[in-house]
Amino acid sequence: MNTNHLPHILIIGAGFAGLETARGLAGAPVRITLIDKNNHHLFQPLLYQVAIAGLLPSQIAQPVRTIFRNQRNLTFQMGEVSAINFEEKYVKLNGSIMAYDYLVLAVGGRTNFFGFDAIEKDGFQLKDLETAVKTRNHLLGMFEQASHEGDPEKRKALLTFVIVGGGPTGVETAGALAELISHVMVKDYPRLVLGDARVILLEAGPSLISSYPDELRKATARLLTRKHVDIRLNAKLESYNGQFVTLADGSRIETQTVIWTAGIKATEIVDGLRVDKASAGRIRIEPTLQLPGHPETFVIGDAAFLEENGQALPMISTVAIQQGVLTARNIRRMLAQKPPETFRYKDPGLLATIGRNAAVARIFGISFSGFIAWVIWVFLHIYRIIGFRNRIIVMFNWAWDYFFYDNQVRLITKE
Ligand SMILES: Cc1cc2nc3c(=O)[nH]c(=O)nc-3n(C[C@H](O)[C@H](O)[C@H](O)COP(=O)(O)OP(=O)(O)OC[C@H]3O[C@@H](n4cnc5c(N)ncnc54)[C@H](O)[C@@H]3O)c2cc1C
């Protein structure tokens, strides 16, 4: 069937926002092209599990072609969009030009190192499968090196792991890494004195997970301390040279591992766009999620900047998903000559895990911490992972880890 006469919807990015837009247009009389530089959708909230050898990359990612196998009006193209012409309505992809009637820019974000080039070079980050696997290989490699290091000071430095950023990702990574050491590595390296191993969580501000209510911040600090994470508040990193971290107060920490979780900004393609931008390089958009002056262009998810009640919407998956849902609805409305609707974020609550049996949550205005919050976290994440097979495998993995204290993916692989 020739569908060339149908409006062409171009969606850039198969992350949370782009995926939801594409799904919301299933069955609509349109031609959708979904583009991503990777061939998979990635469940980023579980990247830290790949880094701490809890899950395999394939368990938190799903090929986009598999996801949309049954959606007839959608074609997937793998490739990196290198330029966008909003006036003439086309993008540049893989050396050619692709025209559109509606554009959905859902390109997400990237790690913001705030100009710390040394950390970008010598440190680690959790942003995609490559960076998570690189972090896992490095962490496991540190134990191997420490196991044959004769000098106690050098051994201690090899087993010192610094995580920068006390937001949810930093907290989750610190808790999980502390448990990997105390429950798993202790069995793999019986001759190593793992009392020497330290997980240090640096936060420049006065509290961890500052966007969470006070009771949850306190519970987080308590749970992490119980797992022997060394929390340092008001600790501003000044420099890192691959051997030691220097803090603003002049103190030094010898380490070969700095995991940076302290910031995020808009992705590369956004840098070159001549549009109005706000903090972190995100694109300012209308409350209808459209680009000012270009009603046929929607910018959503981490790439977009929108305020509600005077506060910028956070760069989190629930915002991206809800914006994807509304974008699909607004495109349908515009095709039916109706005006687009305004975005209102429905906050589903807050959730962060701090290792086995421990999490903090705020749902329906009620704060939980400890085991109940952890059970909620486990089931919500299993529910949200895409793909029936992945859900079963992740559930099996976590149950195994839970009962046998044994992260199964302790592989050092070639990158
Ligand atoms: C380590 C980590 C932990 C997180 N934990 C949580 C959490 O617990 N809870 C939560 O709600 N949120 C969490 N987040 C944030 C959440 O993952 C993001 O808010 C969400 O992914 C944003 O969705 P998005 O669709 O805007 O972008 P993304 O999901 O980042 O998707 C963007 C897509 O665009 C593609 N792309 C980018 N540029 C181009 C280009 N030029 N051409 C083609 N394709 C391109 C990318 O490959 C990617 O697939 C976490 C993020 C990270 C990194």
Ligand as a Chemical Component Dictionary entry (heavy atoms), coordinates in Angstrom:
data_LIG
# 
_chem_comp.id                   LIG 
_chem_comp.type                 NON-POLYMER 
_chem_comp.pdbx_formal_charge   0 
_chem_comp.three_letter_code    LIG 
# 
loop_
_chem_comp_atom.comp_id 
_chem_comp_atom.atom_id 
_chem_comp_atom.alt_atom_id 
_chem_comp_atom.type_symbol 
_chem_comp_atom.charge 
_chem_comp_atom.model_Cartn_x 
_chem_comp_atom.model_Cartn_y 
_chem_comp_atom.model_Cartn_z 
_chem_comp_atom.pdbx_ordinal 
LIG C1  C1  C 0 22.370 6.489  35.493 1  
LIG C2  C2  C 0 20.994 7.076  35.399 2  
LIG C3  C3  C 0 20.041 6.755  36.351 3  
LIG C4  C4  C 0 18.754 7.295  36.259 4  
LIG N1  N1  N 0 17.826 6.944  37.205 5  
LIG C5  C5  C 0 16.566 7.395  37.092 6  
LIG C6  C6  C 0 15.552 6.969  38.001 7  
LIG O1  O1  O 0 15.812 6.205  38.931 8  
LIG N2  N2  N 0 14.292 7.429  37.812 9  
LIG C7  C7  C 0 13.974 8.269  36.784 10 
LIG O2  O2  O 0 12.800 8.629  36.629 11 
LIG N3  N3  N 0 14.893 8.720  35.923 12 
LIG C8  C8  C 0 16.188 8.289  36.043 13 
LIG N4  N4  N 0 17.140 8.711  35.157 14 
LIG C9  C9  C 0 16.787 9.729  34.150 15 
LIG C10 C10 C 0 16.065 9.128  32.962 16 
LIG O3  O3  O 0 16.763 8.009  32.469 17 
LIG C11 C11 C 0 15.926 10.202 31.882 18 
LIG O4  O4  O 0 15.201 11.286 32.419 19 
LIG C12 C12 C 0 15.207 9.669  30.658 20 
LIG O5  O5  O 0 15.970 8.652  30.057 21 
LIG C13 C13 C 0 14.944 10.799 29.662 22 
LIG O6  O6  O 0 14.251 10.272 28.578 23 
LIG P1  P1  P 0 14.465 10.884 27.139 24 
LIG O7  O7  O 0 13.573 10.118 26.226 25 
LIG O8  O8  O 0 14.339 12.365 27.180 26 
LIG O9  O9  O 0 15.991 10.590 26.789 27 
LIG P2  P2  P 0 16.794 9.224  26.707 28 
LIG O10 O10 O 0 16.099 8.135  27.423 29 
LIG O11 O11 O 0 18.174 9.588  27.095 30 
LIG O12 O12 O 0 16.751 8.877  25.162 31 
LIG C14 C14 C 0 17.328 9.695  24.186 32 
LIG C15 C15 C 0 17.606 8.848  22.963 33 
LIG O13 O13 O 0 18.015 9.716  21.913 34 
LIG C16 C16 C 0 19.071 9.106  21.194 35 
LIG N5  N5  N 0 19.830 10.183 20.526 36 
LIG C17 C17 C 0 20.461 11.226 21.111 37 
LIG N6  N6  N 0 20.997 12.030 20.178 38 
LIG C18 C18 C 0 20.692 11.490 18.977 39 
LIG C19 C19 C 0 20.963 11.866 17.636 40 
LIG N7  N7  N 0 21.643 12.983 17.337 41 
LIG N8  N8  N 0 20.521 11.054 16.648 42 
LIG C20 C20 C 0 19.830 9.922  16.929 43 
LIG N9  N9  N 0 19.538 9.527  18.172 44 
LIG C21 C21 C 0 19.948 10.305 19.189 45 
LIG C22 C22 C 0 19.856 8.366  22.262 46 
LIG O14 O14 O 0 20.613 7.315  21.688 47 
LIG C23 C23 C 0 18.751 7.860  23.174 48 
LIG O15 O15 O 0 18.308 6.563  22.827 49 
LIG C24 C24 C 0 18.430 8.189  35.213 50 
LIG C25 C25 C 0 19.390 8.510  34.261 51 
LIG C26 C26 C 0 20.666 7.963  34.334 52 
LIG C27 C27 C 0 21.695 8.317  33.283 53 
# 
loop_
_chem_comp_bond.comp_id 
_chem_comp_bond.atom_id_1 
_chem_comp_bond.atom_id_2 
_chem_comp_bond.value_order 
_chem_comp_bond.pdbx_ordinal 
LIG C1  C2  SING 1  
LIG C2  C3  SING 2  
LIG C2  C26 DOUB 3  
LIG C3  C4  DOUB 4  
LIG C4  N1  SING 5  
LIG C4  C24 SING 6  
LIG N1  C5  DOUB 7  
LIG C5  C6  SING 8  
LIG C5  C8  SING 9  
LIG C6  O1  DOUB 10 
LIG C6  N2  SING 11 
LIG N2  C7  SING 12 
LIG C7  O2  DOUB 13 
LIG C7  N3  SING 14 
LIG N3  C8  DOUB 15 
LIG C8  N4  SING 16 
LIG N4  C9  SING 17 
LIG N4  C24 SING 18 
LIG C9  C10 SING 19 
LIG C10 O3  SING 20 
LIG C10 C11 SING 21 
LIG C11 O4  SING 22 
LIG C11 C12 SING 23 
LIG C12 O5  SING 24 
LIG C12 C13 SING 25 
LIG C13 O6  SING 26 
LIG O6  P1  SING 27 
LIG P1  O7  DOUB 28 
LIG P1  O8  SING 29 
LIG P1  O9  SING 30 
LIG O9  P2  SING 31 
LIG P2  O10 DOUB 32 
LIG P2  O11 SING 33 
LIG P2  O12 SING 34 
LIG O12 C14 SING 35 
LIG C14 C15 SING 36 
LIG C15 O13 SING 37 
LIG C15 C23 SING 38 
LIG O13 C16 SING 39 
LIG C16 N5  SING 40 
LIG C16 C22 SING 41 
LIG N5  C17 SING 42 
LIG N5  C21 SING 43 
LIG C17 N6  DOUB 44 
LIG N6  C18 SING 45 
LIG C18 C19 SING 46 
LIG C18 C21 DOUB 47 
LIG C19 N7  SING 48 
LIG C19 N8  DOUB 49 
LIG N8  C20 SING 50 
LIG C20 N9  DOUB 51 
LIG N9  C21 SING 52 
LIG C22 O14 SING 53 
LIG C22 C23 SING 54 
LIG C23 O15 SING 55 
LIG C24 C25 DOUB 56 
LIG C25 C26 SING 57 
LIG C26 C27 SING 58 
# 
